[in-house]
Structures are given as structure tokens and as C-alpha cells.
Amino acid sequence: MFIIERLTSKGWRQTEEHPDHDLAHLHARLKNFADGSTYRVIDPDMTMVCLFSGGATECWAMDQATVA
């Protein structure tokens, strides 16, 4: 599941989950446009995070820890 979280004064709070990448991004973008809050989408593998803020979207690959 792709997790959508909203940035609050107390940190990130989960708002919803979606099984589909495109649907999660669409919902996060619409929420950002509707209320102006910052949202992020985290993929199920925790390898990518996308930030929706100020009408813009940026995505980053997350570093993966290796176990020796």
C-alpha cells in the first residue's frame, strides 16, 4: 500500500492508504491543492518518497541500509 501522510505541527500523520501508485499521487496532489498542506507519499517498499507542497511535487529515492 502507498501511504499518504500530512505534515502537521506535531510531525507526519497518516491520512490514508492506496494500493495504486497513480491514485495515491493524485489524492496527495488534490489534498495539497485543496487545503495547502504539505503531503508525502511513501511506496510500499519504503524506497521512494514524494513530497507535494506549494503545488509542486518532488520525489527522492531513499537509501537502503545493508546488513552485514
N, CA, C and O atoms as CSV, one atom per row, in Angstrom:
chain,resi,resn,atom,element,x,y,z
A,1,MET,N,N,0.831,-1.182,0.000
A,1,MET,CA,C,0.000,0.000,0.000
A,1,MET,C,C,0.878,1.249,0.000
A,1,MET,O,O,1.914,1.297,0.663
A,2,PHE,N,N,0.453,2.238,-0.740
A,2,PHE,CA,C,1.112,3.537,-0.758
A,2,PHE,C,C,0.479,4.386,0.346
A,2,PHE,O,O,-0.741,4.543,0.395
A,3,ILE,N,N,1.304,4.923,1.215
A,3,ILE,CA,C,0.840,5.670,2.378
A,3,ILE,C,C,0.893,7.161,2.083
A,3,ILE,O,O,1.902,7.668,1.593
A,4,ILE,N,N,-0.199,7.865,2.381
A,4,ILE,CA,C,-0.244,9.317,2.273
A,4,ILE,C,C,-0.210,9.878,3.687
A,4,ILE,O,O,-0.988,9.475,4.551
A,5,GLU,N,N,0.716,10.824,3.906
A,5,GLU,CA,C,0.838,11.473,5.204
A,5,GLU,C,C,0.790,12.984,5.028
A,5,GLU,O,O,1.245,13.522,4.019
A,6,ARG,N,N,0.228,13.659,6.031
A,6,ARG,CA,C,0.127,15.120,6.047
A,6,ARG,C,C,1.078,15.652,7.107
A,6,ARG,O,O,1.166,15.100,8.203
A,7,LEU,N,N,1.791,16.726,6.779
A,7,LEU,CA,C,2.687,17.353,7.741
A,7,LEU,C,C,1.882,18.250,8.667
A,7,LEU,O,O,1.197,19.167,8.216
A,8,THR,N,N,1.971,17.978,9.973
A,8,THR,CA,C,1.283,18.779,10.981
A,8,THR,C,C,2.325,19.422,11.893
A,8,THR,O,O,3.524,19.187,11.737
A,9,SER,N,N,1.874,20.215,12.822
A,9,SER,CA,C,2.797,20.845,13.771
A,9,SER,C,C,3.447,19.814,14.697
A,9,SER,O,O,4.438,20.115,15.361
A,10,LYS,N,N,2.896,18.607,14.743
A,10,LYS,CA,C,3.435,17.535,15.583
A,10,LYS,C,C,4.132,16.452,14.756
A,10,LYS,O,O,4.427,15.375,15.274
A,11,GLY,N,N,4.397,16.727,13.480
A,11,GLY,CA,C,5.075,15.754,12.621
A,11,GLY,C,C,4.142,15.187,11.571
A,11,GLY,O,O,3.053,15.718,11.350
A,12,TRP,N,N,4.563,14.112,10.924
A,12,TRP,CA,C,3.794,13.476,9.867
A,12,TRP,C,C,2.684,12.613,10.450
A,12,TRP,O,O,2.911,11.847,11.386
A,13,ARG,N,N,1.477,12.740,9.890
A,13,ARG,CA,C,0.320,11.946,10.322
A,13,ARG,C,C,-0.294,11.275,9.104
A,13,ARG,O,O,-0.600,11.935,8.111
A,14,GLN,N,N,-0.475,9.961,9.184
A,14,GLN,CA,C,-1.060,9.223,8.068
A,14,GLN,C,C,-2.504,9.636,7.865
A,14,GLN,O,O,-3.272,9.733,8.822
A,15,THR,N,N,-2.876,9.880,6.604
A,15,THR,CA,C,-4.261,10.240,6.291
A,15,THR,C,C,-5.000,9.116,5.581
A,15,THR,O,O,-6.193,8.914,5.807
A,16,GLU,N,N,-4.293,8.381,4.719
A,16,GLU,CA,C,-4.942,7.276,4.005
A,16,GLU,C,C,-3.904,6.396,3.330
A,16,GLU,O,O,-2.714,6.709,3.323
A,17,GLU,N,N,-4.377,5.282,2.759
A,17,GLU,CA,C,-3.538,4.347,2.009
A,17,GLU,C,C,-4.243,4.018,0.700
A,17,GLU,O,O,-5.471,4.009,0.621
A,18,HIS,N,N,-3.434,3.746,-0.331
A,18,HIS,CA,C,-3.984,3.335,-1.621
A,18,HIS,C,C,-3.133,2.209,-2.184
A,18,HIS,O,O,-1.914,2.215,-2.007
A,19,PRO,N,N,-3.747,1.245,-2.856
A,19,PRO,CA,C,-2.978,0.145,-3.441
A,19,PRO,C,C,-2.281,0.540,-4.740
A,19,PRO,O,O,-1.393,-0.176,-5.203
A,20,ASP,N,N,-2.669,1.666,-5.333
A,20,ASP,CA,C,-2.180,2.072,-6.642
A,20,ASP,C,C,-1.327,3.346,-6.548
A,20,ASP,O,O,-1.725,4.320,-5.908
A,21,HIS,N,N,-0.165,3.330,-7.185
A,21,HIS,CA,C,0.769,4.455,-7.197
A,21,HIS,C,C,0.117,5.731,-7.726
A,21,HIS,O,O,0.176,6.774,-7.075
A,22,ASP,N,N,-0.504,5.652,-8.903
A,22,ASP,CA,C,-1.091,6.834,-9.520
A,22,ASP,C,C,-2.228,7.417,-8.692
A,22,ASP,O,O,-2.357,8.636,-8.579
A,23,LEU,N,N,-3.044,6.558,-8.119
A,23,LEU,CA,C,-4.156,7.016,-7.289
A,23,LEU,C,C,-3.642,7.711,-6.024
A,23,LEU,O,O,-4.185,8.740,-5.622
A,24,ALA,N,N,-2.616,7.164,-5.406
A,24,ALA,CA,C,-2.041,7.789,-4.206
A,24,ALA,C,C,-1.479,9.163,-4.536
A,24,ALA,O,O,-1.682,10.113,-3.780
A,25,HIS,N,N,-0.775,9.277,-5.653
A,25,HIS,CA,C,-0.208,10.574,-6.042
A,25,HIS,C,C,-1.307,11.573,-6.373
A,25,HIS,O,O,-1.214,12.743,-6.002
A,26,LEU,N,N,-2.332,11.128,-7.059
A,26,LEU,CA,C,-3.449,12.012,-7.392
A,26,LEU,C,C,-4.118,12.538,-6.133
A,26,LEU,O,O,-4.381,13.735,-6.024
A,27,HIS,N,N,-4.398,11.650,-5.177
A,27,HIS,CA,C,-5.056,12.072,-3.937
A,27,HIS,C,C,-4.183,13.045,-3.143
A,27,HIS,O,O,-4.684,14.032,-2.605
A,28,ALA,N,N,-2.885,12.771,-3.071
A,28,ALA,CA,C,-1.982,13.674,-2.345
A,28,ALA,C,C,-1.944,15.049,-3.009
A,28,ALA,O,O,-1.966,16.075,-2.329
A,29,ARG,N,N,-1.886,15.064,-4.336
A,29,ARG,CA,C,-1.854,16.336,-5.063
A,29,ARG,C,C,-3.158,17.101,-4.865
A,29,ARG,O,O,-3.135,18.312,-4.642
A,30,LEU,N,N,-4.285,16.414,-4.944
A,30,LEU,CA,C,-5.577,17.076,-4.751
A,30,LEU,C,C,-5.720,17.629,-3.343
A,30,LEU,O,O,-6.247,18.725,-3.154
A,31,LYS,N,N,-5.249,16.869,-2.343
A,31,LYS,CA,C,-5.308,17.337,-0.960
A,31,LYS,C,C,-4.454,18.592,-0.796
A,31,LYS,O,O,-4.863,19.540,-0.125
A,32,ASN,N,N,-3.266,18.599,-1.408
A,32,ASN,CA,C,-2.380,19.750,-1.335
A,32,ASN,C,C,-3.039,20.979,-1.960
A,32,ASN,O,O,-2.993,22.068,-1.388
A,33,PHE,N,N,-3.648,20.809,-3.124
A,33,PHE,CA,C,-4.325,21.933,-3.776
A,33,PHE,C,C,-5.519,22.415,-2.961
A,33,PHE,O,O,-5.784,23.616,-2.895
A,34,ALA,N,N,-6.245,21.477,-2.338
A,34,ALA,CA,C,-7.466,21.825,-1.611
A,34,ALA,C,C,-7.198,22.596,-0.326
A,34,ALA,O,O,-7.889,23.572,-0.036
A,35,ASP,N,N,-6.194,22.165,0.454
A,35,ASP,CA,C,-6.004,22.807,1.759
A,35,ASP,C,C,-4.640,23.472,1.942
A,35,ASP,O,O,-4.401,24.109,2.968
A,36,GLY,N,N,-3.752,23.334,0.972
A,36,GLY,CA,C,-2.451,23.989,1.054
A,36,GLY,C,C,-1.453,23.314,1.976
A,36,GLY,O,O,-0.329,23.794,2.129
A,37,SER,N,N,-1.845,22.209,2.593
A,37,SER,CA,C,-0.931,21.494,3.485
A,37,SER,C,C,0.093,20.719,2.659
A,37,SER,O,O,-0.103,20.488,1.466
A,38,THR,N,N,1.176,20.326,3.305
A,38,THR,CA,C,2.207,19.514,2.670
A,38,THR,C,C,1.888,18.043,2.919
A,38,THR,O,O,1.583,17.639,4.041
A,39,TYR,N,N,1.965,17.249,1.847
A,39,TYR,CA,C,1.698,15.817,1.918
A,39,TYR,C,C,2.886,15.056,1.348
A,39,TYR,O,O,3.660,15.586,0.551
A,40,ARG,N,N,3.014,13.804,1.772
A,40,ARG,CA,C,4.010,12.933,1.168
A,40,ARG,C,C,3.402,11.575,0.922
A,40,ARG,O,O,2.475,11.153,1.613
A,41,VAL,N,N,3.944,10.891,-0.085
A,41,VAL,CA,C,3.535,9.525,-0.416
A,41,VAL,C,C,4.766,8.646,-0.291
A,41,VAL,O,O,5.818,8.944,-0.855
A,42,ILE,N,N,4.622,7.572,0.447
A,42,ILE,CA,C,5.705,6.610,0.630
A,42,ILE,C,C,5.278,5.301,-0.010
A,42,ILE,O,O,4.174,4.814,0.231
A,43,ASP,N,N,6.167,4.728,-0.836
A,43,ASP,CA,C,5.818,3.489,-1.532
A,43,ASP,C,C,5.904,2.297,-0.582
A,43,ASP,O,O,6.516,2.390,0.482
A,44,PRO,N,N,5.289,1.175,-0.967
A,44,PRO,CA,C,5.226,0.008,-0.067
A,44,PRO,C,C,6.596,-0.546,0.326
A,44,PRO,O,O,6.750,-1.090,1.419
A,45,ASP,N,N,7.584,-0.413,-0.549
A,45,ASP,CA,C,8.919,-0.936,-0.257
A,45,ASP,C,C,9.785,0.052,0.520
A,45,ASP,O,O,10.930,-0.242,0.864
A,46,MET,N,N,9.219,1.229,0.792
A,46,MET,CA,C,9.946,2.304,1.502
A,46,MET,C,C,11.233,2.665,0.753
A,46,MET,O,O,12.257,2.943,1.376
A,47,THR,N,N,11.178,2.662,-0.580
A,47,THR,CA,C,12.341,3.008,-1.388
A,47,THR,C,C,12.201,4.367,-2.058
A,47,THR,O,O,13.173,4.883,-2.609
A,48,MET,N,N,11.000,4.961,-2.022
A,48,MET,CA,C,10.761,6.235,-2.673
A,48,MET,C,C,9.783,7.045,-1.842
A,48,MET,O,O,8.799,6.514,-1.328
A,49,VAL,N,N,10.065,8.346,-1.715
A,49,VAL,CA,C,9.138,9.255,-1.055
A,49,VAL,C,C,8.924,10.442,-1.978
A,49,VAL,O,O,9.880,10.976,-2.541
A,50,CYS,N,N,7.670,10.857,-2.134
A,50,CYS,CA,C,7.329,12.013,-2.953
A,50,CYS,C,C,6.640,13.052,-2.075
A,50,CYS,O,O,5.753,12.727,-1.286
A,51,LEU,N,N,7.057,14.294,-2.222
A,51,LEU,CA,C,6.552,15.402,-1.422
A,51,LEU,C,C,5.688,16.295,-2.301
A,51,LEU,O,O,6.092,16.671,-3.402
A,52,PHE,N,N,4.500,16.634,-1.815
A,52,PHE,CA,C,3.556,17.501,-2.519
A,52,PHE,C,C,3.386,18.758,-1.674
A,52,PHE,O,O,2.773,18.721,-0.607
A,53,SER,N,N,3.936,19.873,-2.160
A,53,SER,CA,C,3.922,21.107,-1.379
A,53,SER,C,C,3.916,22.302,-2.316
A,53,SER,O,O,4.663,22.337,-3.294
A,54,GLY,N,N,3.066,23.284,-2.014
A,54,GLY,CA,C,3.033,24.506,-2.807
A,54,GLY,C,C,2.718,24.280,-4.272
A,54,GLY,O,O,3.155,25.057,-5.121
A,55,GLY,N,N,1.968,23.235,-4.588
A,55,GLY,CA,C,1.614,22.944,-5.961
A,55,GLY,C,C,2.699,22.214,-6.733
A,55,GLY,O,O,2.515,21.919,-7.914
A,56,ALA,N,N,3.824,21.915,-6.096
A,56,ALA,CA,C,4.925,21.212,-6.745
A,56,ALA,C,C,5.072,19.813,-6.168
A,56,ALA,O,O,4.620,19.533,-5.057
A,57,THR,N,N,5.709,18.943,-6.936
A,57,THR,CA,C,5.966,17.576,-6.497
A,57,THR,C,C,7.434,17.256,-6.695
A,57,THR,O,O,7.997,17.517,-7.758
A,58,GLU,N,N,8.053,16.689,-5.667
A,58,GLU,CA,C,9.440,16.227,-5.760
A,58,GLU,C,C,9.502,14.829,-5.173
A,58,GLU,O,O,8.852,14.539,-4.169
A,59,CYS,N,N,10.294,13.957,-5.809
A,59,CYS,CA,C,10.446,12.590,-5.334
A,59,CYS,C,C,11.923,12.277,-5.126
A,59,CYS,O,O,12.789,12.757,-5.858
A,60,TRP,N,N,12.187,11.460,-4.111
A,60,TRP,CA,C,13.549,11.043,-3.795
A,60,TRP,C,C,13.583,9.546,-3.536
A,60,TRP,O,O,12.660,8.971,-2.960
A,61,ALA,N,N,14.680,8.927,-3.980
A,61,ALA,CA,C,14.949,7.534,-3.629
A,61,ALA,C,C,15.516,7.532,-2.219
A,61,ALA,O,O,16.369,8.352,-1.883
A,62,MET,N,N,15.042,6.616,-1.407
A,62,MET,CA,C,15.511,6.525,-0.029
A,62,MET,C,C,16.673,5.544,0.030
A,62,MET,O,O,16.649,4.516,-0.646
A,63,ASP,N,N,17.689,5.850,0.829
A,63,ASP,CA,C,18.825,4.965,0.995
A,63,ASP,C,C,18.379,3.673,1.656
A,63,ASP,O,O,17.533,3.677,2.551
A,64,GLN,N,N,18.947,2.590,1.213
A,64,GLN,CA,C,18.648,1.287,1.792
A,64,GLN,C,C,19.815,0.851,2.661
A,64,GLN,O,O,20.957,0.817,2.203
A,65,ALA,N,N,19.537,0.527,3.885
A,65,ALA,CA,C,20.583,0.032,4.795
A,65,ALA,C,C,20.933,-1.387,4.412
A,65,ALA,O,O,20.062,-2.177,4.048
A,66,THR,N,N,22.199,-1.703,4.494
A,66,THR,CA,C,22.620,-3.075,4.213
A,66,THR,C,C,23.005,-3.755,5.502
A,66,THR,O,O,23.579,-3.133,6.396
A,67,VAL,N,N,22.695,-5.017,5.599
A,67,VAL,CA,C,23.012,-5.791,6.798
A,67,VAL,C,C,24.214,-6.670,6.492
A,67,VAL,O,O,24.203,-7.446,5.536
A,68,ALA,N,N,25.246,-6.542,7.309
A,68,ALA,CA,C,26.475,-7.330,7.073
A,68,ALA,C,C,26.355,-8.693,7.678
A,68,ALA,O,O,27.285,-9.494,7.582
